[in-house]
C-alpha cells in the first residue's frame, strides 16, 4: 500500500517535470499562457490515447486558438522590441486602457478653493 502511494506520487511528479521541461518559454509568456500550453499537451495526450472524434475536435479547436494567440503576441512583441513607445501602446491595448492625455479637468482645487479658467 505504501509502495503504491509512493510510486503514484513519484510518477505524477516525473510527468509534470517532463511536461514543464519541454515547454517553449518566451520572455513575454505569462503564467496563463504556460497553463494553456500544459492544457494543450494534456489534450494532445488524450487525443493520442483515445483517438475518438470529441477528443480530436477539442484538441484541434484549442490548438488553433492557442497557436493564433502565441503567433499574435510573438509578432507584436518581437516587431516592437526596439521601440518601447509602440510596445507600451500595444500593452495598453491589451489591458484595455485609453490614452487620457486629451481630457482636461474643468476646475482645480487649490487650498480648498475651486479655480476655473
Backbone as CSV, one residue per row, in Angstrom:
resi,resn,N_x,N_y,N_z,CA_x,CA_y,CA_z,C_x,C_y,C_z
1,UNK,0.819,-1.199,0.000,0.000,0.000,0.000,0.863,1.262,0.000
2,UNK,1.862,1.281,0.871,2.739,2.448,0.954,3.547,2.579,-0.332
3,UNK,3.994,1.460,-0.851,4.792,1.495,-2.071,3.973,2.023,-3.250
4,UNK,2.704,1.644,-3.358,1.888,2.125,-4.473,1.624,3.622,-4.355
5,UNK,1.431,4.116,-3.122,1.250,5.559,-2.923,2.518,6.298,-3.315
6,UNK,3.657,5.778,-2.919,4.931,6.403,-3.262,5.133,6.429,-4.774
7,UNK,4.848,5.314,-5.434,5.055,5.271,-6.878,4.113,6.218,-7.601
8,UNK,2.869,6.336,-7.132,1.949,7.290,-7.771,2.477,8.721,-7.647
9,UNK,2.920,9.086,-6.449,3.445,10.440,-6.253,4.698,10.664,-7.092
10,UNK,5.568,9.656,-7.159,6.806,9.769,-7.915,6.520,9.956,-9.399
11,UNK,5.636,9.117,-9.952,5.350,9.212,-11.380,4.576,10.483,-11.712
12,UNK,3.711,10.934,-10.809,2.993,12.182,-11.040,3.982,13.348,-11.110
13,UNK,4.952,13.342,-10.191,5.968,14.388,-10.183,6.810,14.311,-11.452
14,UNK,7.219,13.134,-11.850,8.037,12.986,-13.054,7.281,13.453,-14.293
15,UNK,5.993,13.131,-14.390,5.213,13.541,-15.556,5.141,15.059,-15.647
16,UNK,4.884,15.751,-14.515,4.796,17.208,-14.559,6.147,17.833,-14.885
17,UNK,7.225,17.213,-14.405,8.546,17.727,-14.736,8.822,17.576,-16.222
18,UNK,8.393,16.462,-16.815,8.599,16.257,-18.247,7.800,17.261,-19.061
19,UNK,6.563,17.528,-18.649,5.748,18.491,-19.377,6.393,19.869,-19.318
20,UNK,6.834,20.289,-18.116,7.431,21.610,-17.959,8.797,21.713,-18.629
21,UNK,9.512,20.599,-18.725,10.856,20.609,-19.298,10.838,20.970,-20.779
22,UNK,9.815,20.518,-21.502,9.786,20.713,-22.940,8.946,21.907,-23.385
23,UNK,8.490,22.724,-22.443,7.721,23.910,-22.823,8.648,24.947,-23.430
24,UNK,8.203,25.541,-24.501,8.962,26.628,-25.107,8.556,27.903,-24.391
25,UNK,9.481,28.510,-23.678,9.157,29.689,-22.870,9.815,30.913,-23.476
26,UNK,8.981,31.848,-23.894,9.452,33.141,-24.365,9.438,34.105,-23.181
27,UNK,10.186,35.200,-23.242,10.211,36.128,-22.110,8.865,36.795,-21.833
28,UNK,8.025,36.913,-22.840,6.742,37.593,-22.666,5.613,36.646,-22.287
29,UNK,5.904,35.355,-22.152,4.846,34.391,-21.827,4.439,34.504,-20.367
30,UNK,3.152,34.630,-20.155,2.618,34.746,-18.806,2.307,33.354,-18.262
31,UNK,1.935,33.311,-16.996,1.555,32.032,-16.400,0.286,31.487,-17.045
32,UNK,-0.586,32.372,-17.496,-1.792,31.926,-18.189,-1.468,31.217,-19.496
33,UNK,-0.516,31.759,-20.248,-0.114,31.108,-21.493,0.600,29.785,-21.222
34,UNK,1.382,29.730,-20.158,2.042,28.466,-19.803,1.013,27.419,-19.375
35,UNK,-0.010,27.853,-18.648,-1.085,26.941,-18.264,-1.804,26.432,-19.499
36,UNK,-2.029,27.319,-20.465,-2.669,26.906,-21.717,-1.792,25.905,-22.467
37,UNK,-0.490,26.099,-22.405,0.424,25.176,-23.058,0.356,23.786,-22.423
38,UNK,0.278,23.750,-21.111,0.158,22.470,-20.413,-1.184,21.817,-20.755
39,UNK,-2.240,22.630,-20.810,-3.563,22.116,-21.172,-3.547,21.544,-22.590
40,UNK,-2.857,22.225,-23.496,-2.740,21.735,-24.871,-2.012,20.391,-24.910
41,UNK,-0.954,20.256,-24.105,-0.208,18.993,-24.054,-1.084,17.865,-23.513
42,UNK,-1.903,18.173,-22.515,-2.800,17.157,-21.961,-3.850,16.744,-22.986
43,UNK,-4.403,17.719,-23.708,-5.382,17.387,-24.746,-4.744,16.554,-25.850
44,UNK,-3.493,16.859,-26.178,-2.784,16.090,-27.198,-2.591,14.635,-26.750
45,UNK,-2.179,14.449,-25.490,-2.005,13.089,-24.970,-3.328,12.329,-24.938
46,UNK,-4.399,13.037,-24.596,-5.717,12.409,-24.576,-6.155,12.022,-25.987
47,UNK,-5.824,12.896,-26.956,-6.157,12.600,-28.355,-5.405,11.367,-28.837
48,UNK,-4.150,11.225,-28.421,-3.363,10.071,-28.838,-3.809,8.782,-28.149
49,UNK,-4.134,8.884,-26.861,-4.504,7.671,-26.136,-5.894,7.176,-26.506
50,UNK,-6.837,8.106,-26.722,-8.204,7.729,-27.112,-8.602,8.564,-28.331
51,UNK,-8.239,8.120,-29.521,-8.498,8.935,-30.721,-9.955,8.855,-31.201
52,UNK,-10.864,9.335,-30.359,-12.265,9.416,-30.779,-12.553,10.846,-31.201
53,UNK,-13.631,11.037,-31.927,-13.922,12.330,-32.553,-14.009,13.500,-31.558
54,UNK,-14.674,13.380,-30.386,-14.712,14.536,-29.463,-13.327,14.956,-28.976
55,UNK,-12.455,13.990,-28.692,-11.098,14.336,-28.240,-10.300,15.027,-29.338
56,UNK,-10.441,14.545,-30.557,-9.733,15.151,-31.691,-10.245,16.560,-31.944
57,UNK,-11.563,16.746,-31.873,-12.153,18.068,-32.109,-11.742,19.067,-31.034
58,UNK,-11.743,18.633,-29.752,-11.318,19.521,-28.662,-9.877,19.960,-28.862
59,UNK,-9.016,19.010,-29.204,-7.603,19.347,-29.394,-7.422,20.307,-30.565
60,UNK,-8.110,20.046,-31.682,-7.940,20.898,-32.861,-8.378,22.334,-32.590
61,UNK,-9.537,22.509,-31.933,-10.004,23.869,-31.666,-9.095,24.581,-30.673
62,UNK,-8.672,23.879,-29.612,-7.802,24.511,-28.630,-6.439,24.833,-29.229
63,UNK,-5.909,23.928,-30.037,-4.611,24.130,-30.662,-4.635,25.332,-31.604
64,UNK,-5.725,25.461,-32.364,-5.841,26.586,-33.288,-5.890,27.918,-32.529
65,UNK,-6.677,27.976,-31.469,-6.768,29.188,-30.664,-5.435,29.504,-29.994
66,UNK,-4.789,28.498,-29.436,-3.511,28.699,-28.754,-2.441,29.203,-29.721
67,UNK,-2.322,28.559,-30.876,-1.300,28.970,-31.845,-1.557,30.369,-32.390
68,UNK,-2.823,30.725,-32.613,-3.145,32.072,-33.067,-2.731,33.106,-32.031
69,UNK,-3.026,32.832,-30.771,-2.662,33.750,-29.690,-1.152,33.893,-29.574
70,UNK,-0.441,32.793,-29.595,1.020,32.822,-29.472,1.646,33.573,-30.648
71,UNK,1.171,33.295,-31.855,1.721,33.984,-33.037,1.493,35.489,-32.956
72,UNK,0.299,35.899,-32.505,-0.015,37.328,-32.407,0.938,38.011,-31.433
73,UNK,1.051,37.470,-30.211,1.918,38.109,-29.223,3.381,38.046,-29.632
74,UNK,3.790,36.976,-30.251,5.169,36.858,-30.717,5.461,37.925,-31.763
75,UNK,4.541,38.098,-32.691,4.727,39.104,-33.743,4.740,40.510,-33.167
76,UNK,3.792,40.813,-32.287,3.685,42.159,-31.722,4.914,42.514,-30.903
77,UNK,5.311,41.651,-30.005,6.413,41.997,-29.115,7.779,41.871,-29.771
78,UNK,7.954,40.964,-30.701,9.249,40.880,-31.384,9.424,41.978,-32.422
79,UNK,8.339,42.422,-33.043,8.476,43.507,-34.017,8.715,44.848,-33.328
80,UNK,8.290,44.981,-32.077,8.440,46.249,-31.358,9.459,46.172,-30.226
81,UNK,10.360,45.200,-30.265,11.263,45.058,-29.126,12.285,46.195,-29.028
82,UNK,12.513,46.931,-30.105,13.424,48.073,-30.043,12.680,49.405,-30.006
83,UNK,11.356,49.357,-29.979,10.538,50.561,-29.939,9.662,50.496,-28.693
84,UNK,10.139,51.074,-27.602,9.449,50.967,-26.318,8.108,51.695,-26.337
85,UNK,8.004,52.780,-27.088,6.741,53.522,-27.145,5.646,52.658,-27.764
86,UNK,5.956,52.000,-28.877,4.966,51.146,-29.525,4.646,49.925,-28.658
87,UNK,5.634,49.437,-27.925,5.384,48.322,-27.020,4.364,48.712,-25.957
88,UNK,4.513,49.925,-25.394,3.554,50.374,-24.380,2.181,50.622,-24.984
89,UNK,2.120,51.080,-26.211,0.824,51.256,-26.883,0.123,49.902,-27.007
90,UNK,0.871,48.881,-27.405,0.290,47.540,-27.531,-0.139,46.987,-26.178
91,UNK,0.656,47.250,-25.131,0.277,46.787,-23.794,-0.989,47.483,-23.309
92,UNK,-1.135,48.771,-23.597,-2.363,49.483,-23.221,-3.572,48.928,-23.953
93,UNK,-3.388,48.572,-25.234,-4.485,47.939,-25.975,-4.854,46.611,-25.330
94,UNK,-3.844,45.861,-24.933,-4.058,44.557,-24.331,-4.836,44.675,-23.024
95,UNK,-4.505,45.685,-22.221,-5.171,45.860,-20.935,-6.454,46.667,-21.042
96,UNK,-6.754,47.219,-22.222,-7.986,47.974,-22.411,-7.932,49.382,-21.860
97,UNK,-6.761,49.953,-21.749,-6.617,51.312,-21.225,-6.638,52.307,-22.379
98,UNK,-7.218,53.465,-22.124,-7.274,54.534,-23.111,-6.210,55.580,-22.784
99,UNK,-5.807,56.322,-23.791,-4.888,57.424,-23.586,-5.700,58.631,-23.136
100,UNK,-5.525,59.048,-21.885,-6.342,60.110,-21.301,-5.658,61.474,-21.334
101,UNK,-4.679,61.691,-22.204,-3.968,62.968,-22.235,-4.833,64.109,-22.770
102,UNK,-5.810,63.830,-23.605,-6.623,64.872,-24.213,-7.716,65.389,-23.289
103,UNK,-7.994,64.735,-22.202,-9.056,65.144,-21.286,-8.472,66.106,-20.262
104,UNK,-9.014,67.328,-20.219,-8.594,68.327,-19.241,-9.710,68.519,-18.222
105,UNK,-9.353,68.702,-16.968,-10.395,68.934,-15.963,-10.997,70.328,-16.120
106,UNK,-12.243,70.493,-15.697,-12.916,71.790,-15.778,-12.451,72.735,-14.687
107,UNK,-11.978,72.197,-13.577,-11.524,73.040,-12.473,-10.435,72.320,-11.692
108,UNK,-9.696,73.105,-10.899,-8.688,72.575,-9.992,-9.044,73.009,-8.580
109,UNK,-8.637,72.258,-7.595,-8.844,72.626,-6.198,-7.503,73.001,-5.602
110,UNK,-7.362,74.287,-5.234,-6.131,74.794,-4.634,-6.496,75.437,-3.307
111,UNK,-5.916,74.958,-2.230,-6.209,75.455,-0.882,-7.713,75.431,-0.585
112,UNK,-8.363,74.341,-0.909,-9.792,74.124,-0.707,-10.673,75.117,-1.446
113,UNK,-10.178,75.716,-2.527,-10.960,76.632,-3.357,-10.968,76.116,-4.786
114,UNK,-12.134,76.173,-5.420,-12.227,75.781,-6.819,-11.692,76.900,-7.703
115,UNK,-10.774,76.544,-8.577,-10.191,77.508,-9.502,-10.555,77.054,-10.918
116,UNK,-11.263,77.940,-11.660,-11.632,77.620,-13.041,-10.921,78.587,-13.968
117,UNK,-10.956,78.297,-15.206,-10.286,79.130,-16.179,-11.140,80.288,-16.612
